[in-house]
């Protein structure tokens, strides 16, 4: 049996806070949803099915296929367990190998670099003993990638079928300052409930990641279509024709023609807005995004008809890392609240921020506060329901509908 046919536990990792939305994606693709962790979701899949996961999951960072779970008290015991794996089934003798690890709670292993070396040694020693040839190794995740998770005496060794993390879609040529990760941007959009059927407005667009991910969602475009290299491609038995068939299927499922909605993104800084356009063009979605330069308060907000659902306005303002910045940014956050109230009625408003004190300056009541992380910063996606008219008028209207 080909190793591509063997079903094993799989851990799909994701940005912290995105696990519920990754679980929804897995279920929508027909995969079983196991335990949800802070930054990942467990499922079950074959290596062939992992190809599909890498192609379609928007919020996943890595698709890690379990090769072996075992106990090890020290590095030498770990080495013996790893060497027993039939590496000839997973790595070509003349291939390229990268090893990464997470180790904690083990007094014999205080440096993950040593753990990486011993995993690499185990693989190389087995393959060299069988064929006399050994794979090269190094830091680039362009070939076979292994990941060791070692807590106490409990070890799990994964084959990272993604290789480079999936947030590297391939379109962000100019990242600008403090860009939002692509998979996090997708998770934020999915968390809002937006699915591409109403207008999407993104002032302060930065490098354009939120707008590009919105366009990909609206077009039903698989996020992996732009990638040319994945970890699974370096496993012996990989069939390029099967991958091509998956790509053809994904392309056939894309929405063709014009979108019935508007996606609008602006930034006050012209070079930043130009970088966003270049990124959108690299993703092939520039025709679907109205990119412009200007202050957030001047962004065009399309009117909504009675048949439209609520549109989405989302802003990812600066968080203010220094005290002086925070004082200056207070006025910006207050202005965003005024912009929501005066220009965005009938929309759902969202602010993604890592500064809870500044968030209070928005001055509006939040409907939801969803936790996320970007890098090491704990953030919140703040949701505001921007009623047409007053809150009382909305309650009266809803009461009248219930009585009818």
C-alpha positions in Angstrom: 0.0 0.0 0.0 1.2 3.5 -0.9 2.0 5.7 2.1 -0.4 8.2 0.5 -3.3 5.8 1.3 -2.6 5.4 5.1 -5.0 7.3 7.3 -3.5 8.7 10.5 -4.2 11.5 13.0 -3.5 15.0 11.6 -3.0 18.3 13.4 -4.0 21.4 11.4 -2.4 24.3 13.1 -3.7 27.9 12.9 -3.3 31.4 14.5 -4.3 31.5 18.1 -8.0 32.2 18.3 -8.8 30.8 14.9 -9.4 27.1 15.9 -13.3 27.4 15.9 -13.2 28.7 12.3 -10.7 26.1 11.2 -13.0 23.4 12.7 -15.8 24.8 10.6 -13.7 24.6 7.5 -12.7 21.0 8.2 -16.3 20.0 8.7 -17.3 21.8 5.5 -14.7 19.8 3.6 -16.1 16.5 5.0 -13.3 15.8 7.5 -13.9 14.6 11.1 -13.3 17.3 13.7 -11.5 16.2 16.8 -10.1 18.1 19.7 -9.7 21.9 19.3 -6.6 23.4 20.8 -5.5 26.9 21.3 -3.8 27.0 17.9 -5.0 23.9 16.1 -7.6 21.3 15.4 -7.2 17.5 15.2 -8.6 15.5 12.4 -7.9 12.2 10.5 -6.6 12.0 7.0 -4.4 10.2 4.5 -1.5 11.9 2.8 -3.6 12.1 -0.3 -6.3 13.9 1.6 -3.7 16.2 3.1 -3.1 17.5 -0.4 -6.7 18.7 -0.5 -6.5 20.2 3.0 -3.4 22.2 2.0 -5.2 23.5 -1.1 -8.5 24.6 0.5 -8.1 25.5 4.1 -8.0 29.3 4.6 -7.2 29.5 8.3 -4.7 26.7 8.7 -1.0 27.4 9.0 0.3 23.8 8.7 -1.1 20.4 8.0 0.9 18.0 10.2 0.6 14.2 9.6 1.4 12.0 12.6 4.2 9.6 11.8 4.7 8.2 15.3 3.9 8.9 18.9 6.1 7.4 21.6 7.8 7.9 25.0 11.4 9.1 25.4 13.2 10.2 28.5 16.3 11.5 26.8 17.8 12.3 23.4 19.2 8.9 22.8 16.0 7.1 23.4 14.2 9.6 21.1 16.9 8.9 18.5 16.3 5.1 18.6 12.5 5.6 18.3 12.9 7.9 15.3 15.4 5.7 13.6 12.9 2.8 13.6 10.5 4.7 11.4 10.7 3.5 7.7 12.1 6.7 6.4 12.7 5.1 3.0 8.9 5.4 2.5 8.8 9.2 3.2 12.1 10.7 2.1 14.1 10.2 -1.0 17.8 9.3 -0.2 18.9 12.3 -2.3 16.2 14.6 -0.9 16.4 17.6 1.3 15.4 17.5 5.0 14.4 20.2 7.5 13.6 19.5 11.2 11.9 21.8 13.7 10.8 21.1 17.2 9.0 22.2 20.4 10.5 20.7 23.6 9.5 21.5 27.2 9.3 19.8 30.5 12.3 17.5 29.9 15.4 18.1 32.0 17.6 16.2 29.6 16.7 18.4 26.6 17.2 22.1 27.1 18.0 23.1 23.6 15.6 22.4 20.7 18.5 22.7 18.3 20.0 19.5 19.7 16.6 17.8 19.4 16.5 18.8 15.8 20.0 17.5 15.2 19.2 14.1 16.8 16.0 13.7 14.7 18.0 14.5 11.6 20.8 12.1 12.6 18.2 9.3 13.1 16.7 9.8 9.6 20.1 10.2 7.9 21.6 7.2 9.6 18.8 4.9 8.6 18.7 6.0 5.0 22.5 5.9 4.7 22.5 2.4 6.1 20.0 1.2 3.6 21.3 2.9 0.4 24.6 4.4 1.2 23.2 7.8 0.3 21.9 10.5 2.7 19.6 13.4 2.2 20.9 16.9 2.6 19.6 19.0 5.5 19.2 22.6 6.3 16.9 25.4 7.5 14.9 25.9 4.3 11.4 24.4 4.4 11.5 23.6 0.7 11.8 19.8 0.9 10.7 17.3 3.5 9.8 19.0 6.8 9.6 17.2 10.1 8.3 18.6 13.4 8.9 17.0 16.8 6.6 17.9 19.7 8.2 16.7 23.0 6.5 17.4 26.3 7.9 15.6 29.4 8.5 12.1 28.1 5.7 12.2 25.5 6.8 12.7 21.9 4.9 13.0 18.6 6.8 13.3 15.3 4.9 14.9 12.4 5.5 15.0 8.7 4.6 18.6 7.9 2.8 18.2 4.6 2.7 22.0 4.0 6.4 22.6 4.1 6.5 26.4 4.3 3.5 27.6 6.4 0.3 28.1 4.5 0.0 31.8 5.3 2.6 32.2 2.7 0.1 32.2 -0.1 2.5 33.7 -2.6 0.8 37.0 -3.3 2.2 39.4 -0.7 5.2 40.8 -2.5 5.3 44.0 -0.5 4.3 43.4 3.2 4.5 47.0 4.5 4.7 47.6 8.2 3.3 45.1 10.7 1.2 43.2 8.2 -1.6 40.9 9.3 -0.9 37.2 8.5 -3.0 35.9 5.6 -4.5 33.0 7.6 -5.3 35.4 10.5 -7.0 37.7 8.0 -9.1 34.9 6.7 -10.0 33.8 10.2 -11.1 37.4 11.1 -13.3 37.6 8.0 -14.9 34.2 8.6 -15.4 35.1 12.3 -17.5 38.0 11.2 -19.8 35.8 9.3 -19.0 37.6 6.0 -19.1 35.1 3.1 -18.9 37.4 0.0 -22.6 38.3 -0.5 -22.5 41.9 0.8 -20.2 44.9 0.5 -16.8 44.8 2.2 -15.1 48.1 3.2 -11.6 48.1 4.5 -10.2 51.6 5.4 -6.5 51.5 6.7 -6.0 48.6 4.4 -2.2 48.4 4.9 -0.7 45.8 2.5 -4.2 44.8 1.5 -4.3 41.4 3.1 -7.9 41.6 4.4 -9.2 42.9 1.1 -7.4 40.2 -0.9 -8.6 37.4 1.4 -12.1 38.8 1.1 -11.9 38.7 -2.6 -10.7 35.1 -2.5 -13.6 34.2 -0.3 -16.1 36.0 -2.5 -14.7 34.2 -5.6 -14.6 30.8 -3.9 -10.9 30.7 -4.9 -8.8 28.1 -3.0 -6.0 29.8 -1.1 -3.5 27.2 -2.2 -3.8 27.8 -5.9 -1.0 30.3 -5.9 1.5 28.0 -4.2 4.0 25.9 -6.3 5.6 23.9 -3.5 4.3 21.9 -0.6 5.9 19.4 1.7 3.8 16.4 0.4 5.3 16.9 -3.0 8.7 15.5 -1.7 7.3 12.2 -0.4 8.1 9.2 -2.6 5.0 8.1 -4.5 3.7 11.7 -4.9 1.8 11.8 -8.2 1.8 15.3 -9.9 -1.2 14.3 -12.0 -3.3 13.9 -8.8 -2.4 17.3 -7.7 -3.2 18.8 -11.1 -6.6 17.2 -11.0 -7.2 18.8 -7.6 -6.2 22.2 -9.0 -8.5 21.7 -12.0 -11.4 20.9 -9.7 -10.7 24.0 -7.5 -10.4 26.3 -10.5 -13.7 25.0 -11.9 -15.4 25.8 -8.6 -14.4 29.5 -8.7 -17.0 32.1 -9.3 -16.6 33.6 -12.8 -17.4 37.1 -14.1 -18.1 40.1 -12.0 -19.0 40.1 -8.3 -22.4 41.5 -7.3 -20.8 43.3 -4.4 -18.1 45.9 -3.9 -14.8 45.4 -2.1 -13.3 48.7 -1.2 -9.9 49.2 0.4 -8.0 52.5 1.1 -5.0 53.7 3.0 -3.9 57.3 3.7 -0.3 56.5 2.7 0.1 56.4 -1.1 3.1 54.0 -1.2 1.2 51.6 1.1 -1.9 51.8 -1.1 0.3 51.1 -4.1 1.8 48.1 -2.4 -1.7 46.8 -1.6 -2.5 47.1 -5.3 0.6 45.1 -6.3 -0.3 42.4 -3.8 -3.9 42.2 -5.1 -2.5 42.0 -8.7 -0.1 39.2 -7.6 -3.2 37.3 -6.2 -5.1 37.9 -9.5 -7.9 39.8 -7.7 -7.1 43.5 -8.5 -10.1 43.9 -10.7 -12.4 43.0 -7.8 -11.0 45.4 -5.3 -11.5 49.2 -5.5 -8.1 50.4 -4.1 -7.6 54.0 -3.3 -5.6 56.6 -1.3 -7.2 58.7 1.4 -8.2 59.2 5.0 -10.4 56.4 6.5 -13.2 59.0 7.1 -13.4 59.7 3.4 -13.7 56.1 2.2 -16.8 55.5 0.0 -19.4 53.4 1.8 -21.9 51.9 -0.6 -25.6 52.4 0.2 -27.5 49.3 1.1 -30.8 48.3 -0.4 -33.6 46.7 1.5 -32.7 43.4 0.0 -29.0 43.6 1.1 -27.8 42.1 4.3 -25.6 44.2 6.5 -22.3 45.1 4.8 -19.0 44.8 6.6 -16.6 47.6 7.5 -13.4 46.5 9.1 -10.4 48.5 10.4 -7.1 47.3 11.7 -5.6 50.5 13.2 -2.2 50.9 14.9 -2.1 49.6 18.5 0.5 52.1 19.8 3.6 50.5 21.2 4.9 53.6 23.0 3.0 55.8 25.5 3.3 58.9 23.2 1.8 56.9 20.3 -1.1 55.8 22.5 -2.0 59.3 23.5 -1.9 60.4 19.9 -3.9 57.4 18.7 -6.8 58.1 21.1 -8.2 60.7 18.8 -7.9 58.2 15.9 -10.0 55.6 17.8 -12.6 58.2 18.7 -12.8 59.3 15.1 -13.4 55.7 14.0 -16.4 55.6 16.3 -17.8 58.7 14.8 -17.1 57.3 11.3 -19.1 54.2 12.2 -22.0 56.2 13.6 -22.2 58.8 10.8 -21.2 56.9 7.7 -21.9 53.2 8.2 -25.5 52.7 9.3 -26.8 49.3 8.3 -23.3 47.8 8.3 -21.5 45.6 10.8 -18.4 47.5 12.0 -15.2 45.7 13.2 -12.1 46.9 14.8 -9.1 44.5 15.2 -6.8 45.9 17.9 -4.3 44.7 20.4 -4.8 47.7 22.7 -7.9 47.4 25.0 -7.5 50.9 26.4 -7.5 52.5 23.0 -10.5 50.4 22.0 -12.5 52.1 24.7 -12.1 55.4 22.8 -14.2 54.1 20.0 -17.2 55.0 22.2 -19.6 52.4 20.9 -21.1 49.3 22.6 -19.6 46.1 21.3 -21.8 43.2 20.3 -19.0 40.7 20.5 -15.3 40.7 21.5 -13.5 37.7 19.8 -10.0 36.9 21.0 -7.1 36.4 18.6 -3.3 36.7 18.6 -1.0 38.4 16.1 2.6 37.5 16.8 2.8 37.6 20.6 0.1 40.3 21.0 -3.2 39.4 22.4 -5.9 41.1 20.3 -9.6 41.4 20.0 -11.9 41.6 17.1 -14.5 44.1 18.3 -17.9 43.8 16.6 -20.4 46.8 16.4 -23.9 46.6 15.0 -24.4 49.9 13.4 -28.2 50.3 13.4 -30.2 52.3 10.8 -31.7 55.0 13.0 -31.6 54.5 16.8 -31.3 51.4 18.9 -34.8 52.1 20.2 -36.2 52.3 16.7 -34.6 48.9 15.8 -36.1 47.3 18.9 -39.6 48.8 18.2 -39.4 47.5 14.6 -38.3 44.0 15.7 -41.2 44.0 18.3 -43.7 44.9 15.6 -42.4 42.1 13.4 -42.9 39.6 16.2 -46.4 40.7 16.8 -47.4 40.5 13.1 
